Amino acid sequence: MKVLYFASLRQAMSIAGEEVAPPASVTTVGSLRAWLAEQSPRHRSALADTARLCAAVNQDYAGMDHSIQASDEVAFFPPVTGG
């Protein structure tokens, strides 16, 4: 599974993305976030504020309850505003 980080998350993580192989119990965006947060202090810190965390699966906005598969691309980013 490819995981991408954008904006302040990219800065906090010091990487733009990574390939991960979460366990079979990781079936939603939220469970992926929780699993990633356990991988290192850097992950934990960057992904801690779930109220200010958005996600996309295969380039479509997705909620934390959205189902994911091993072949998906999941992106995490802070809330975005436009104008």
N, CA and C atoms as an extended XYZ file, in Angstrom:
249
Properties=species:S:1:pos:R:3:atomname:S:1:resname:S:1:resid:I:1 pbc="F F F"
N         0.851       -1.164        0.000 N   MET     1
C         0.000        0.000        0.000 CA  MET     1
C         0.901        1.231        0.000 C   MET     1
N         0.532        2.175       -0.828 N   LYS     2
C         1.285        3.417       -0.890 CA  LYS     2
C         0.578        4.451       -0.024 C   LYS     2
N         1.338        5.094        0.868 N   VAL     3
C         0.811        6.143        1.732 CA  VAL     3
C         1.564        7.431        1.412 C   VAL     3
N         0.808        8.499        1.164 N   LEU     4
C         1.385        9.799        0.839 CA  LEU     4
C         1.056       10.795        1.942 C   LEU     4
N         1.971       11.741        2.147 N   TYR     5
C         1.773       12.793        3.143 CA  TYR     5
C         1.927       14.140        2.438 C   TYR     5
N         1.037       15.083        2.755 N   PHE     6
C         1.061       16.387        2.110 CA  PHE     6
C         1.117       17.513        3.137 C   PHE     6
N         1.625       18.659        2.674 N   ALA     7
C         1.682       19.911        3.429 CA  ALA     7
C         2.417       19.723        4.757 C   ALA     7
N         1.806       20.158        5.858 N   SER     8
C         2.486       20.105        7.153 CA  SER     8
C         2.791       18.674        7.592 C   SER     8
N         2.002       17.710        7.141 N   LEU     9
C         2.289       16.310        7.478 CA  LEU     9
C         3.580       15.859        6.812 C   LEU     9
N         3.786       16.284        5.578 N   ARG    10
C         5.028       15.944        4.873 CA  ARG    10
C         6.219       16.522        5.621 C   ARG    10
N         6.090       17.763        6.077 N   GLN    11
C         7.173       18.387        6.831 CA  GLN    11
C         7.428       17.652        8.140 C   GLN    11
N         6.369       17.309        8.853 N   ALA    12
C         6.509       16.612       10.134 CA  ALA    12
C         7.110       15.221        9.967 C   ALA    12
N         6.751       14.553        8.874 N   MET    13
C         7.232       13.195        8.635 CA  MET    13
C         8.628       13.173        8.022 C   MET    13
N         9.009       14.269        7.364 N   SER    14
C        10.289       14.363        6.636 CA  SER    14
C        10.349       13.403        5.457 C   SER    14
N         9.189       12.957        5.000 N   ILE    15
C         9.085       12.117        3.803 CA  ILE    15
C         7.786       12.468        3.085 C   ILE    15
N         7.764       12.267        1.780 N   ALA    16
C         6.559       12.531        0.994 CA  ALA    16
C         5.619       11.335        0.975 C   ALA    16
N         6.160       10.152        1.204 N   GLY    17
C         5.340        8.957        1.173 CA  GLY    17
C         6.154        7.731        1.494 C   GLY    17
N         5.460        6.607        1.594 N   GLU    18
C         6.128        5.351        1.902 CA  GLU    18
C         5.254        4.181        1.462 C   GLU    18
N         5.891        3.069        1.232 N   GLU    19
C         5.181        1.817        0.959 CA  GLU    19
C         5.070        1.075        2.287 C   GLU    19
N         3.874        0.640        2.627 N   VAL    20
C         3.665       -0.064        3.886 CA  VAL    20
C         2.911       -1.365        3.637 C   VAL    20
N         3.051       -2.280        4.567 N   ALA    21
C         2.334       -3.552        4.511 CA  ALA    21
C         1.658       -3.783        5.858 C   ALA    21
N         0.524       -3.098        6.077 N   PRO    22
C        -0.161       -3.255        7.360 CA  PRO    22
C        -0.761       -4.654        7.500 C   PRO    22
N        -1.049       -5.058        8.725 N   PRO    23
C        -1.670       -6.368        8.931 CA  PRO    23
C        -3.090       -6.417        8.357 C   PRO    23
N        -3.609       -7.601        8.205 N   ALA    24
C        -4.942       -7.799        7.616 CA  ALA    24
C        -6.041       -7.112        8.422 C   ALA    24
N        -5.810       -6.846        9.688 N   SER    25
C        -6.813       -6.191       10.532 CA  SER    25
C        -6.997       -4.715       10.185 C   SER    25
N        -6.090       -4.141        9.400 N   VAL    26
C        -6.200       -2.746        8.977 CA  VAL    26
C        -7.064       -2.712        7.719 C   VAL    26
N        -8.327       -2.315        7.901 N   THR    27
C        -9.291       -2.382        6.801 CA  THR    27
C        -9.931       -1.049        6.464 C   THR    27
N        -9.639       -0.003        7.252 N   THR    28
C       -10.212        1.325        6.996 CA  THR    28
C        -9.103        2.367        7.067 C   THR    28
N        -9.412        3.550        6.567 N   VAL    29
C        -8.458        4.654        6.642 CA  VAL    29
C        -8.119        4.940        8.102 C   VAL    29
N        -9.112        4.937        8.971 N   GLY    30
C        -8.878        5.196       10.391 CA  GLY    30
C        -7.996        4.157       11.046 C   GLY    30
N        -8.193        2.894       10.709 N   SER    31
C        -7.346        1.853       11.300 CA  SER    31
C        -5.937        1.918       10.719 C   SER    31
N        -5.800        2.370        9.473 N   LEU    32
C        -4.474        2.581        8.910 CA  LEU    32
C        -3.779        3.714        9.648 C   LEU    32
N        -4.490        4.821        9.883 N   ARG    33
C        -3.921        5.936       10.624 CA  ARG    33
C        -3.439        5.479       12.000 C   ARG    33
N        -4.268        4.711       12.698 N   ALA    34
C        -3.904        4.216       14.025 CA  ALA    34
C        -2.686        3.300       13.958 C   ALA    34
N        -2.644        2.418       12.979 N   TRP    35
C        -1.503        1.508       12.826 CA  TRP    35
C        -0.237        2.291       12.497 C   TRP    35
N        -0.332        3.260       11.587 N   LEU    36
C         0.832        4.076       11.248 CA  LEU    36
C         1.349        4.821       12.474 C   LEU    36
N         0.434        5.337       13.301 N   ALA    37
C         0.830        6.092       14.494 CA  ALA    37
C         1.640        5.239       15.469 C   ALA    37
N         1.498        3.930       15.385 N   GLU    38
C         2.263        3.021       16.246 CA  GLU    38
C         3.652        2.709       15.698 C   GLU    38
N         3.936        3.113       14.473 N   GLN    39
C         5.182        2.699       13.824 CA  GLN    39
C         6.409        3.476       14.290 C   GLN    39
N         6.233        4.735       14.714 N   SER    40
C         7.378        5.523       15.188 CA  SER    40
C         6.868        6.770       15.892 C   SER    40
N         7.698        7.392       16.701 N   PRO    41
C         7.294        8.665       17.329 CA  PRO    41
C         6.951        9.735       16.290 C   PRO    41
N         7.667        9.753       15.190 N   ARG    42
C         7.406       10.716       14.120 CA  ARG    42
C         6.002       10.507       13.548 C   ARG    42
N         5.633        9.265       13.282 N   HIS    43
C         4.284        8.966       12.794 CA  HIS    43
C         3.245        9.382       13.832 C   HIS    43
N         3.487        9.011       15.077 N   ARG    44
C         2.543        9.301       16.155 CA  ARG    44
C         2.281       10.801       16.251 C   ARG    44
N         3.329       11.585       16.216 N   SER    45
C         3.196       13.035       16.324 CA  SER    45
C         2.469       13.633       15.120 C   SER    45
N         2.844       13.231       13.932 N   ALA    46
C         2.263       13.799       12.710 CA  ALA    46
C         0.789       13.429       12.543 C   ALA    46
N         0.404       12.248       12.976 N   LEU    47
C        -0.955       11.752       12.738 CA  LEU    47
C        -1.849       11.823       13.976 C   LEU    47
N        -1.395       12.498       15.021 N   ALA    48
C        -2.107       12.510       16.298 CA  ALA    48
C        -3.420       13.282       16.271 C   ALA    48
N        -3.452       14.420       15.613 N   ASP    49
C        -4.623       15.292       15.648 CA  ASP    49
C        -5.636       14.872       14.589 C   ASP    49
N        -6.468       13.905       14.934 N   THR    50
C        -7.416       13.369       13.957 CA  THR    50
C        -8.481       14.385       13.557 C   THR    50
N        -8.716       15.400       14.380 N   ALA    51
C        -9.684       16.430       14.023 CA  ALA    51
C        -9.165       17.305       12.889 C   ALA    51
N        -7.852       17.354       12.714 N   ARG    52
C        -7.248       18.167       11.654 CA  ARG    52
C        -6.538       17.278       10.642 C   ARG    52
N        -7.156       16.145       10.338 N   LEU    53
C        -6.557       15.194        9.412 CA  LEU    53
C        -7.591       14.785        8.372 C   LEU    53
N        -7.249       14.970        7.119 N   CYS    54
C        -8.115       14.543        6.013 CA  CYS    54
C        -7.411       13.413        5.270 C   CYS    54
N        -8.179       12.692        4.477 N   ALA    55
C        -7.603       11.574        3.737 CA  ALA    55
C        -8.246       11.451        2.364 C   ALA    55
N        -7.508       10.803        1.492 N   ALA    56
C        -8.023       10.447        0.167 CA  ALA    56
C        -7.576        9.022       -0.129 C   ALA    56
N        -8.436        8.284       -0.777 N   VAL    57
C        -8.109        6.929       -1.216 CA  VAL    57
C        -8.201        6.918       -2.729 C   VAL    57
N        -7.100        6.572       -3.360 N   ASN    58
C        -7.030        6.566       -4.821 CA  ASN    58
C        -7.488        7.904       -5.407 C   ASN    58
N        -7.055        8.984       -4.751 N   GLN    59
C        -7.266       10.369       -5.179 CA  GLN    59
C        -8.700       10.861       -5.037 C   GLN    59
N        -9.517       10.175       -4.245 N   ASP    60
C       -10.867       10.632       -3.921 CA  ASP    60
C       -10.945       10.845       -2.417 C   ASP    60
N       -11.514       11.994       -2.003 N   TYR    61
C       -11.681       12.239       -0.576 CA  TYR    61
C       -12.357       11.046        0.081 C   TYR    61
N       -11.904       10.744        1.303 N   ALA    62
C       -12.448        9.587        2.020 CA  ALA    62
C       -12.490        9.878        3.509 C   ALA    62
N       -13.511        9.364        4.165 N   GLY    63
C       -13.613        9.469        5.613 CA  GLY    63
C       -12.772        8.394        6.290 C   GLY    63
N       -12.644        8.518        7.582 N   MET    64
C       -11.841        7.560        8.337 CA  MET    64
C       -12.456        6.163        8.343 C   MET    64
N       -13.747        6.068        8.030 N   ASP    65
C       -14.407        4.759        7.998 CA  ASP    65
C       -14.385        4.119        6.603 C   ASP    65
N       -13.739        4.778        5.650 N   HIS    66
C       -13.657        4.271        4.275 CA  HIS    66
C       -12.815        2.990        4.226 C   HIS    66
N       -13.302        1.974        3.556 N   SER    67
C       -12.577        0.709        3.414 CA  SER    67
C       -11.359        0.871        2.511 C   SER    67
N       -10.295        0.158        2.846 N   ILE    68
C        -9.087        0.187        2.028 CA  ILE    68
C        -8.620       -1.233        1.741 C   ILE    68
N        -7.831       -1.339        0.666 N   GLN    69
C        -7.237       -2.616        0.268 CA  GLN    69
C        -5.739       -2.421        0.077 C   GLN    69
N        -5.011       -3.502        0.030 N   ALA    70
C        -3.549       -3.446       -0.082 CA  ALA    70
C        -3.074       -2.728       -1.335 C   ALA    70
N        -3.868       -2.715       -2.379 N   SER    71
C        -3.468       -2.080       -3.635 CA  SER    71
C        -3.785       -0.585       -3.694 C   SER    71
N        -4.409       -0.043       -2.650 N   ASP    72
C        -4.829        1.359       -2.651 CA  ASP    72
C        -3.669        2.320       -2.390 C   ASP    72
N        -3.884        3.559       -2.828 N   GLU    73
C        -3.019        4.675       -2.482 CA  GLU    73
C        -3.813        5.536       -1.508 C   GLU    73
N        -3.256        5.746       -0.321 N   VAL    74
C        -3.933        6.537        0.706 CA  VAL    74
C        -3.094        7.774        0.980 C   VAL    74
N        -3.715        8.934        0.929 N   ALA    75
C        -3.028       10.187        1.198 CA  ALA    75
C        -3.615       10.819        2.452 C   ALA    75
N        -2.742       11.376        3.273 N   PHE    76
C        -3.151       12.123        4.460 CA  PHE    76
C        -2.711       13.564        4.295 C   PHE    76
N        -3.574       14.505        4.702 N   PHE    77
C        -3.263       15.921        4.538 CA  PHE    77
C        -4.106       16.725        5.513 C   PHE    77
N        -3.675       17.950        5.827 N   PRO    78
C        -4.481       18.813        6.701 CA  PRO    78
C        -5.691       19.332        5.941 C   PRO    78
N        -6.684       19.863        6.657 N   PRO    79
C        -7.847       20.435        5.974 CA  PRO    79
C        -7.407       21.494        4.960 C   PRO    79
N        -8.127       21.543        3.858 N   VAL    80
C        -7.805       22.449        2.764 CA  VAL    80
C        -8.927       23.477        2.620 C   VAL    80
N        -8.537       24.725        2.431 N   THR    81
C        -9.537       25.749        2.160 CA  THR    81
C        -9.250       26.364        0.807 C   THR    81
N       -10.232       26.950        0.228 N   GLY    82
C       -10.036       27.571       -1.083 CA  GLY    82
C       -10.741       28.915       -1.134 C   GLY    82
N       -10.548       29.564       -2.222 N   GLY    83
C       -11.219       30.857       -2.296 CA  GLY    83
C       -10.993       31.519       -3.618 C   GLY    83
